[in-house]
């Protein structure tokens, strides 16, 4: 029973984090535990446990008598997220360039997937590939702690990335161009330029979100 309960909690946690929290309608909403339990195929207990885990991560707020609330990210929180991403991604770029392990081919493959999705209505899938693009660079640095820290930001990254796509026209195409610039800098072995292109990409996204 203990293992079954744990499995249910993990299923609920993954579902809410990967499917519910990144959808734009979820922001500002209250999550219904019974509806989630029915969708996931578990009882309410593992759903409640999962929501408490997500509360500990700052992704939901448990409001007495009302349940789990999905708060909107403030401008400060978004800025802090982009700042942290910049620190981690610049570090990864430097490490991979020094080691000669910049994952050019894998990043190009991820970009190719994004380019195929750029003109479609599959915004969520585009953002999932956006996250993979950046995670590939982080993972190439060869640090489990770095990779784990960055992966832990994924739910927030997907939320803000999706919001940015809907906040400005042709954002998908512009993202692809910004990603190509990062690849080109890494492929040329130019650390300063790689840092600049990472910062430029994150700053553009930040400004779009702050204006939204």
N, C-alpha and C positions, 0 to 999 in steps of 0.2 A: 504493500500500500504506500509505503514511503516513497519508493522509486516511481510509482505511478503518479503520485501527487507532484513529485518534483518534475516529472516529464510534462505534466499538465501545466505547471507554472512556467516552465521554459517555453512551451508552445504558446501560451498566452502572452508572455513577455515578448517573444519574437514577433508575434502577430501584431500586437499593438505598436511596437517600436518600428517595425519595418513596413507595415501597411496602413495603420491608422494615423499615427502622429505626423507623417510626412504629407498627408493630404491637406490641401488648403482649407476645406470646410471644417477640419478638426480644430483649427485655431479658434479659441474662445468658447469651444463647446464643452459640454459635460458628457463623459462617456458612461453609457449604461452597462453596468456589469452583466446583467442577464443577457442583453443583446450580444455582448461580446462572447459570453460563455456559449450561447447558442451557435454563433458563427464559427467558433473555434472547435466546438464539440467537447467542452469540458464543463465542470461544475463552476459555480461562482467563486468557490474558495481559491483555486489557483489563479483566477482572474484577479481577485483582490490582492493576492500575494504579489502578482506581477505588477500591479499598479503601485503597490508600496515600493517595489524595487525601482520603478520608474520615477517615483517621487523622490527617492534618495538621489537619483541622478539629475534632478531638477527639470525633468521633462513633463511632469504633471504635478498638479497640486491637489491634495485631498482636502475637500471642503466639507466640514461637518454637515450632515443631513442632505447633502447634495451630491456627493461623490467626487469622482476624479475630473478635474478641470484642466483643459489644455491651454496654458497661458500663451499669449502672443510674446514673441521675443522683442525686447526693447531695443532701441537704437544702440544703447551701450552694450548690450549682450551680443548683438550682431557684430559690432566693432571689435569687441574682445575676441569673438570667434575668428574673425578674419585676421586679427593680429596674431593669435596663436597659430593659426594655419600657416601664416607667413613665416613665422619662426621655424616651425617644423619642416616646411617644404624647402626653405632656403638651406637649412642644415642638411637635409637629405640630398639636395642638389650638389652641395659642396662635397659631401662624403663620396657620392657616386663619381663625381668628376675626378677626385683625387685617386680613387681606387680603379678608375677606368671601367666602371660598371654601370654607367648611366643606361637605363633600360629603354633605349631609343626604339627598338623594334616593337616592344610590348606597348609603349605609349602610342606609337603610330597605329597599331592595331586598334587600340581603344578609341583613338581619334577617328579612325575610319568608321567604326560603329556609330559614333556620334554624328558623323557627316551623313550617314545613311538615314538617320533619324531626324536630321535637322529640319526637314521640310514636312515632317509628319505631325500628327496630333499626339504622338506618344511622348508627351513631355516628361512623364515619370520615368520612362525607360531611358530617355536622353540624360536625365539627371543621375540615374543609377550608373550609367557609363561615365558621366562626368566624375563621379566619386571614385570609380575604379581607376580612371586616368591618373588622378592625384595619388591614390593609394599605391599604385604601381611604383611611382617615384619614391614614395616613403619606404616601401618594402625593400627596394633595391639598396637602401642604406645599410641593410643587414643588422638592424637593431630590433629585437622583439619588443622592447619597451617603447621605442619610437613608433613601431607599427601598431601596437596595441593602443597607445595613447591617441594616435590619429584615428584609428578605427572607431574609438569610443565617441568621436565627434560626429559620426556619420549621420545619425538621426537629425541633428541640428543642421548639418550641411545640406542634407536632402531637402529639409524644410525651406531654408533660405534660398537654395538654388532654384527650387520650383517656384518660389515667390518671385524671384528675379526674372524668370522666363516670362511670367505673365505680366510683369510690370513694364516691359519695354518691347517694342517691335523688333523682330529679327534677332533676338538675343541668342538663339541657338547658333546662327551663323557667326555671330561675333565671338561667341565662346570658342567655336572651332578655330577661328583665326588666332585668338589669344593662346590657345593650346598649341597651335602650330608654331607660334613664336617661341614658346618655352622649349619645345622639341628642338627647334633650329639652334637655339642658344646652347643647349646641352650637347647637341651633335657637333657643334663647333668648338666645344670644350671651353666656352667662355663663361666663367663663373660669375663675373660681375653682370654680364648681360642676362644670364639665367636668373639671377636674383632680381634684376630689374623687371623682367617679363613676368615672373611670379607675382611680384608686388603690384605691377600694373593690372594684371588679371584680377587679383583680389580687391584692389582699390576700385576698379570699375564696378564690380559686383556690389561692393559696399555702398557706393554712391547711389546706385540704382535702388537699393533697398531703403536707404535713408530718405530718398525722394518719394518712395511709394506711399 
